[in-house]
Amino acid sequence: MSNPASYDTPVTIAPVLRFAILFLVAGLVLIPLLATVLGGFKSLGELRVNPFGLPAEWEWGNYWSILSGLRYWQLLLNSLVISVLTVALTLAAASKSSAGSCRKKLRNSRMLIPSPNATWGSTTPQ
């Protein structure tokens, strides 16, 4: 009688197939990004005719006009303020709730302390 299939062994993907999948996903992300960056160096007419090729004439003024304009830096400052406030408010709310939950005495709280041999989230008695 043959042995039934063991479900204890993990399913592994061959390294070549794994790298092929990773390169495919990286290409799906990087190719449109590269096309966008190169498109910034083209004129509008050239962008319509040849959207994915190299520019015939590199127009550095497109990026320079964005970087020298006030609107770009105002939008960058707005994003920075929103990001800093989001992190600060999240930390403030999380510290308040964690302080409250740490001080509250829970029923069966001895069961919630992880042991060095257990994984986080498992319940083991002390």
C-alpha positions as CSV (number, residue, x, y, z in Angstrom):
1,M,0.0,0.0,0.0
2,S,1.4,3.4,-0.9
3,N,1.9,6.2,1.6
4,P,-0.6,9.0,1.5
5,A,0.7,12.4,0.5
6,S,2.2,14.2,3.5
7,Y,1.0,17.7,4.1
8,D,3.8,18.5,6.4
9,T,6.3,19.3,3.7
10,P,6.1,22.9,2.4
11,V,5.4,23.5,-1.3
12,T,8.4,25.2,-2.9
13,I,8.7,26.9,-6.2
14,A,11.8,26.3,-8.2
15,P,14.2,29.2,-7.9
16,V,14.2,29.8,-11.6
17,L,10.4,30.1,-11.7
18,R,10.5,32.3,-8.6
19,F,13.0,34.7,-10.2
20,A,11.0,34.7,-13.4
21,I,7.9,35.8,-11.5
22,L,9.8,38.4,-9.6
23,F,11.3,39.9,-12.8
24,L,7.9,39.9,-14.4
25,V,6.4,41.8,-11.5
26,A,9.4,44.2,-11.4
27,G,9.0,44.8,-15.1
28,L,5.3,45.5,-14.7
29,V,6.2,48.2,-12.2
30,L,9.4,49.7,-13.7
31,I,8.5,49.8,-17.4
32,P,5.6,52.3,-17.0
33,L,7.7,54.3,-14.6
34,L,10.6,54.5,-17.1
35,A,8.2,55.5,-19.9
36,T,6.8,58.3,-17.7
37,V,10.3,59.6,-16.8
38,L,11.4,59.5,-20.5
39,G,8.1,61.1,-21.5
40,G,8.9,64.1,-19.4
41,F,11.8,64.9,-21.7
42,K,9.6,64.9,-24.9
43,S,7.5,67.6,-26.5
44,L,3.7,67.0,-26.5
45,G,3.7,66.2,-30.2
46,E,6.5,63.7,-29.9
47,L,4.8,62.1,-26.9
48,R,1.7,61.5,-28.9
49,V,3.6,60.0,-31.9
50,N,6.2,58.0,-30.0
51,P,5.1,57.5,-26.4
52,F,7.6,54.6,-25.5
53,G,10.7,55.5,-27.5
54,L,13.6,57.7,-26.6
55,P,13.1,61.4,-27.2
56,A,14.5,62.7,-30.5
57,E,15.4,66.0,-28.8
58,W,15.8,66.1,-25.0
59,E,13.8,68.9,-23.5
60,W,15.2,69.6,-20.1
61,G,13.0,72.6,-19.7
62,N,9.9,70.5,-18.9
63,Y,11.4,69.3,-15.6
64,W,13.1,72.7,-15.0
65,S,9.8,74.5,-15.3
66,I,8.2,72.2,-12.7
67,L,11.1,72.4,-10.2
68,S,11.4,76.2,-10.6
69,G,7.6,76.8,-10.2
70,L,6.0,77.7,-6.9
71,R,3.1,75.2,-7.2
72,Y,5.4,72.1,-7.0
73,W,7.0,73.2,-3.8
74,Q,3.6,74.2,-2.3
75,L,2.2,70.8,-3.0
76,L,5.4,69.2,-1.6
77,L,5.0,71.2,1.6
78,N,1.3,70.2,1.9
79,S,2.2,66.5,1.5
80,L,4.9,66.9,4.2
81,V,2.6,68.6,6.6
82,I,-0.1,66.0,6.1
83,S,2.4,63.1,6.5
84,V,3.9,64.5,9.7
85,L,0.5,65.2,11.2
86,T,-0.8,61.7,10.3
87,V,2.2,60.0,12.0
88,A,1.9,62.3,15.1
89,L,-1.8,61.7,15.5
90,T,-1.5,57.9,14.9
91,L,1.3,57.7,17.5
92,A,-0.7,59.7,20.0
93,A,-3.9,57.6,19.5
94,A,-2.0,54.3,19.6
95,S,0.0,55.3,22.7
96,K,-3.3,56.3,24.5
97,S,-5.0,53.0,23.6
98,S,-2.0,50.9,24.4
99,A,-1.5,52.5,27.8
100,G,-5.1,51.8,28.6
101,S,-5.0,48.2,27.5
102,C,-1.8,47.5,29.3
103,R,-3.1,48.8,32.6
104,K,-6.5,47.0,32.4
105,K,-6.6,43.7,34.3
106,L,-8.0,41.0,32.0
107,R,-9.6,37.8,33.0
108,N,-7.2,34.9,32.3
109,S,-4.4,37.4,31.6
110,R,-1.8,34.8,32.7
111,M,-2.8,32.8,29.5
112,L,-1.9,35.7,27.2
113,I,1.8,36.1,28.1
114,P,3.8,34.4,25.4
115,S,6.5,31.9,26.3
116,P,9.8,31.9,24.6
117,N,8.9,28.5,22.9
118,A,5.6,29.7,21.6
119,T,4.8,32.1,18.8
120,W,3.2,35.5,19.4
121,G,-0.5,35.2,19.7
122,S,-0.6,31.7,21.1
123,T,-2.0,31.2,24.5
124,T,0.2,29.2,26.9
125,P,-0.2,28.9,30.6
126,Q,2.6,30.2,32.8
